[in-house]
């Protein structure tokens, strides 16, 4: 058993001729909370999809628990996914199922547990995210933060080895953000899992991450502990961490000359 | 000219690609159908949504279609002194053609669009991706139960359509117009053949069930994950299903008349 549960080795990937990743290398040690940060469109979520086997790299390999993801057949990929839980950006709860049934879904589909056992497990998972009392509600009756917590309970329903979070803090109020932040760290430690957080929220991510990768221009632009990165003098990292307008990341999308476009 | 030909070629390639993708989904649906029968409650639930929820529109339409058939049929038949044959005309028209065809058209408009919109929205809100990431096959869990529900529901709905249509025709022909009650039913009994008329009608509705449900499922599965994408997919479901049903009806009728 290697010390890294996930390894991204020289991975390149692109859409329609545009190369999104150019030989990225990352390692995710067991039991740690690792963050992948970067601007919008830098390919952070795509990295999660590569780990989950929903996309295949054009070069390099992604290894999960020693197995090369894109070389697996459908059954092999499903075996690997049983070790993973993914929290989608907007929760992706099944809208025709109640909160209880959403959390019970992976248990009913992937295990032979009895309904009474499933009931106990669902209530335990919902209790862990503070929503045991909301088990009978439908997803449309939940706030954004509550939906995210139910999705988290569903993602950890089968106690996965790897928990992936796609923008877990996006669009949440400060209280919900703090709750999710605590939950990510405490669930990781309680389950002995490895957490991979994709985010651009610096404050919350730095609070709980053990190690951070910064992705920019298809490469790992910087990496280190949150403390190291806060002190970093690299222009990109400095601009990102401190939320500065001026820096190597331009505010404007590439366009022709402003004057000539206005006056012809 | 070259640009026109190039665009025409690209459109043809896109159509052929979609046809291939549809066929691929169909084969995968058949392969992963075991779950739909092992856990039949999943299929039953979908039969309720596609079949039972379509009952009202099917019954009301059938009633009016039967009544109009009787009115129009009587108007023509009485000129030839054959008004007693009104029962046969209504029954044959419904069992052979109108039952399966109109049911399929209504099914495409009511249940087909609902299936496309539901699956399209599940894709848009990443519910299908979530299922995939949980190692649950969405084709086995979402597509196959809906497919078999459509295939099972369609012949039942078509049979109900024909029955209610005959009842509508009876109410117009006998109590309203005054055609002889016994002649209406006996002529129908004597001239409607089980093998040539009823079985052929059931075969048609089964084929339409496969086509309409598969088109609805594919359009939902293939819809771009945007509001506009789902809206276009829903429209395409109705248009393609309707044209497919009418085209298939001609092909099936030709074969049935020859064999």
Interface residues (C-beta under 8 A of the other chain):
Chain A: X52 X54 X77 X78 X79 X81 X82 X84 X86 X88 X89 X90 X92 X93 X94 X95 X105 X106 X109 X110
Chain B: X121 X125 X126 X127 X129 X130 X132 X133 X134 X135 X136 X137 X141
